Amino acid sequence: MKNWYSFLGCLLLAAAIWLIHNLSRMNSDVVSVQLIAESNIEGRARRANEPVTVTARCKASGFRLIYLHSRERTAVVRFDAEDFQHREGDFFSIQSSQLYKYVPAIFGPIQAVESFISESLLFRFSSENSKKVPVTAVSSLGFKAQYTKMSELELNPDSVLVYGTPEMLKTVDAVYTEPIIKNEIRNDVHGEARLEKPSGLRLSHDVVDYSLKVSRYVEIRRSLPVEVRNLPPTARVLTFPALIDVSMRCVFPLLSDDPGDGLELYVDYSEFRKSLAGKCVVRYDSLPAGVISCSLHPEVCECVER
């Protein structure tokens, strides 16, 4: 009797080893999984109304295939809005050729999907009230000595869709980032900032990318004349002062021997005619290459017509 018990024990152990060995091997089988789609389709709900079934021939371990066959949980998969094609009404489809990049989210850790059974999947996304508003950066930026920004902080995207009731949407004119705080900046800045979501509303994006171009600079001062534009042929206008002190922040090393060459200061005659006291703001069209910014002193001059 003891020999029989030993024999049965060995038989069960061998069967278990054989089963584990075979289930650990890669096999191919047709598997169906229910999934709910999420996306950022403009003007639509974030989540599809109903789950759909995706069927594919998958190559995976026997253990994984058994799990997929017995799985009852519906997978929530986030799709890129660009992968959907609008069909009609609230219906959007995605081609099976686009599904391969979502295989890990749909089926989990399998070796590969050999093919999808259906050519496309069809989802229904209900329409929602939305409003596009700009994104405003909340920032505190400190630069190392002799370094400055080349332009304002750039955001991508610079506007987002806000979803909610019409009454709540009326109260929102902009969406703000969480504080972006940087100190001792001397190189270009790149990063990601979360958005402050208004209470009770949904945003099309939770985060935005930000970037800032930074350069070392040298400050150069010049005194430049002021011209009067749009002056009638018979009119003559004098400006006081005739020369304006200009302080320019220029990219270092300098791109030219005279960075201020090409910078033209002017006042507009039509603005002078509308002025009661004859005072006009000194303006310039654009900065020469290599000039980051400039400040004028004074910024306003007095004009006298003779």
C-alpha positions in Angstrom: 0.0 0.0 0.0 2.9 2.3 0.8 4.3 1.7 -2.7 1.0 2.7 -4.2 0.9 6.0 -2.3 4.5 6.7 -3.5 3.5 5.9 -7.0 0.5 8.1 -7.0 2.5 10.9 -5.4 5.1 10.7 -8.1 2.4 10.5 -10.8 0.7 13.7 -9.5 4.1 15.5 -9.2 5.0 14.5 -12.7 1.6 15.6 -14.0 2.0 19.0 -12.2 5.5 19.5 -13.6 4.1 18.6 -17.1 1.2 21.0 -16.7 3.4 23.8 -15.5 5.9 23.2 -18.3 3.2 23.3 -20.9 1.4 26.3 -19.5 4.7 28.2 -19.3 5.3 27.7 -23.0 4.1 30.2 -25.6 0.8 29.3 -27.2 -1.5 31.0 -29.7 -5.3 31.4 -29.1 -8.2 33.7 -29.9 -9.0 36.0 -26.9 -11.8 38.4 -26.4 -11.6 41.4 -24.0 -14.1 44.0 -23.1 -12.8 47.6 -22.9 -14.0 51.1 -22.3 -12.3 53.8 -24.3 -11.1 57.2 -22.9 -9.9 60.0 -25.1 -9.7 63.8 -25.6 -11.9 64.1 -28.6 -12.8 67.8 -28.9 -16.3 68.6 -27.6 -16.9 65.0 -26.5 -17.1 63.2 -23.2 -13.9 61.8 -21.9 -15.2 58.2 -21.7 -17.2 56.2 -24.2 -20.8 55.4 -23.3 -20.6 51.7 -23.5 -17.8 49.0 -23.5 -16.9 47.2 -26.7 -15.4 43.8 -27.2 -12.0 43.4 -29.0 -11.1 40.0 -30.3 -7.6 39.0 -31.4 -5.3 36.0 -31.9 -2.8 36.4 -29.2 0.5 34.7 -28.5 1.2 34.4 -24.8 2.0 31.9 -22.1 -0.7 29.3 -21.3 -1.1 30.9 -17.8 -1.8 34.3 -19.5 -4.2 32.9 -22.0 -6.2 31.1 -19.2 -6.3 34.4 -17.3 -7.6 36.3 -20.3 -10.3 33.8 -21.0 -11.5 33.9 -17.4 -11.1 37.7 -17.0 -14.3 39.5 -16.1 -12.9 43.0 -15.5 -13.4 45.6 -18.2 -10.2 47.3 -19.2 -10.1 51.1 -19.4 -7.8 52.1 -22.3 -6.8 55.7 -23.1 -6.6 56.4 -26.9 -5.1 59.3 -28.7 -7.9 61.5 -30.2 -5.9 61.5 -33.5 -6.5 57.8 -33.9 -10.3 58.1 -34.1 -12.3 58.7 -37.2 -15.7 60.3 -36.9 -18.4 58.2 -38.5 -21.8 59.9 -37.8 -23.5 61.5 -34.8 -21.7 60.4 -31.6 -19.9 57.4 -33.2 -16.2 57.2 -33.7 -14.1 54.3 -35.0 -10.5 53.2 -34.7 -8.9 50.9 -37.2 -7.3 47.6 -36.1 -4.0 48.8 -37.5 -4.0 51.6 -34.8 -4.7 49.1 -32.0 -1.3 47.4 -32.0 0.3 50.3 -30.0 -2.4 49.8 -27.3 -1.8 46.0 -26.9 -0.2 46.2 -23.4 -3.1 48.3 -22.1 -5.7 46.0 -23.6 -4.2 42.5 -23.0 -1.5 43.1 -20.5 1.9 41.3 -20.7 1.6 39.1 -23.7 4.2 38.3 -26.3 2.3 39.6 -29.3 -1.0 40.0 -31.1 -0.8 38.1 -34.3 -4.0 39.6 -35.7 -7.2 41.4 -34.8 -10.4 39.7 -35.9 -12.3 42.9 -36.6 -11.1 45.6 -39.0 -12.2 48.4 -36.6 -13.9 49.2 -33.3 -16.8 51.5 -33.0 -17.3 53.7 -29.9 -20.0 56.3 -28.9 -18.8 59.5 -27.2 -21.6 61.9 -26.2 -21.2 65.6 -26.9 -20.5 67.9 -23.9 -20.6 71.7 -23.4 -17.1 73.1 -23.8 -15.2 76.3 -24.1 -11.6 77.0 -25.2 -9.7 79.3 -22.9 -6.0 80.3 -22.8 -3.5 78.8 -20.4 -1.7 81.4 -18.2 1.6 80.5 -16.6 2.1 81.3 -13.0 5.9 81.6 -12.6 8.7 83.1 -10.6 11.9 83.1 -12.6 15.3 84.2 -11.3 18.3 84.5 -13.5 22.0 84.2 -12.8 23.9 87.5 -13.2 24.4 88.4 -16.9 21.7 85.9 -18.1 18.2 86.7 -19.2 15.3 85.2 -21.1 15.1 85.5 -24.9 11.3 85.6 -25.0 8.3 85.0 -22.7 7.7 81.5 -21.3 6.1 79.3 -24.0 3.4 76.8 -23.2 2.3 73.8 -25.2 -0.7 73.7 -25.6 -1.3 77.4 -24.9 -5.1 76.9 -24.7 -7.3 74.0 -23.5 -10.9 73.0 -23.6 -13.0 73.3 -20.4 -16.0 71.1 -20.0 -19.0 71.8 -17.8 -22.5 73.3 -17.6 -23.1 76.5 -19.6 -23.5 78.5 -16.4 -20.2 77.3 -14.9 -18.3 77.9 -18.2 -19.3 81.5 -18.2 -17.2 82.1 -15.1 -14.0 80.7 -16.7 -11.8 83.0 -18.9 -8.4 81.3 -18.4 -6.8 78.3 -16.8 -3.6 78.7 -14.7 -0.6 76.5 -14.2 0.7 75.5 -10.8 3.6 77.8 -9.8 6.7 77.3 -11.9 9.6 78.4 -9.7 13.2 78.5 -11.0 16.2 80.3 -9.6 19.8 81.0 -10.8 18.8 80.2 -14.4 21.7 80.1 -16.9 20.5 77.5 -19.5 17.3 76.9 -21.5 14.5 75.7 -19.3 12.1 72.9 -20.2 9.5 71.1 -18.1 6.0 70.1 -17.4 3.4 71.9 -15.3 0.1 70.7 -14.0 -3.0 72.8 -14.5 -5.2 74.1 -11.7 -8.5 72.6 -12.5 -11.5 74.8 -11.7 -13.9 73.2 -9.3 -16.6 71.1 -10.9 -15.1 71.4 -14.4 -13.1 69.1 -16.6 -10.1 70.0 -18.7 -9.0 68.5 -22.0 -5.4 68.5 -20.6 -4.1 67.9 -17.1 -0.6 69.2 -17.8 1.2 71.5 -20.3 4.8 71.6 -21.4 6.7 74.8 -20.9 10.0 76.1 -22.4 12.1 79.2 -22.0 15.1 80.3 -24.1 17.9 81.8 -22.1 21.0 83.6 -23.2 24.0 85.3 -21.7 24.0 89.0 -22.5 26.0 92.1 -22.5 24.5 95.6 -22.0 25.3 98.3 -24.6 24.2 101.9 -24.5 23.6 104.2 -27.5 22.0 107.6 -28.1 19.8 107.4 -31.2 17.8 110.1 -33.0 14.0 110.2 -33.2 12.3 110.6 -36.5 8.7 111.6 -37.1 6.7 109.3 -39.3 3.6 110.0 -41.5 4.7 113.6 -41.6 2.8 115.7 -44.3 5.2 117.3 -46.9 4.4 120.8 -45.7 4.7 120.1 -41.9 7.8 120.2 -39.7 7.9 118.7 -36.2 10.8 119.0 -33.7 11.2 116.5 -30.9 12.7 117.2 -27.5 15.0 115.6 -26.7 16.2 114.9 -30.2 18.3 112.0 -29.0 17.1 109.1 -26.9 19.3 107.1 -24.6 18.9 103.4 -25.5 20.1 100.5 -23.2 20.3 97.3 -25.2 20.7 93.7 -23.8 22.6 91.9 -26.6 23.4 88.2 -27.0 27.0 87.5 -25.9 29.2 87.0 -27.8 28.0 89.9 -30.0 26.8 89.1 -33.5 28.1 92.4 -34.9 30.4 95.3 -34.0 27.4 97.6 -33.7 24.3 95.7 -32.4 22.2 98.9 -32.5 22.7 99.3 -36.2 19.2 99.2 -37.8 17.3 100.2 -34.7 15.1 103.1 -35.6 13.2 105.2 -33.1 10.2 107.3 -34.1 7.0 109.1 -33.1 3.9 109.1 -35.2 2.5 112.4 -36.5 -1.1 111.2 -36.3 -0.6 110.5 -32.6 1.0 113.9 -32.1 -2.1 115.5 -33.7 -4.4 113.8 -31.2 -2.2 114.7 -28.2 -3.3 117.7 -26.2 0.1 118.4 -24.7 2.2 117.4 -27.7 3.7 114.4 -25.9 4.3 111.2 -27.9 5.5 107.7 -27.0 8.8 106.8 -28.6 8.4 103.5 -30.6 10.5 101.1 -32.7 9.4 98.5 -35.2 11.6 95.6 -34.3 14.9 94.8 -32.7 18.0 94.0 -34.8 19.4 90.5 -34.8 21.2 89.7 -31.6 19.4 92.3 -29.5 17.2 90.6 -26.8 15.5 93.7 -25.4 16.0 97.4 -25.0 14.8 100.2 -22.7 14.5 103.9 -23.7 15.1 106.9 -21.6 13.0 108.9 -21.8 10.1 106.8 -23.2 8.1 109.9 -24.1 9.2 113.0 -25.9 7.7 116.4 -26.4 6.8 117.4 -30.0 6.5 120.9 -31.4 5.1 121.7 -34.8 6.6 124.6 -36.8 
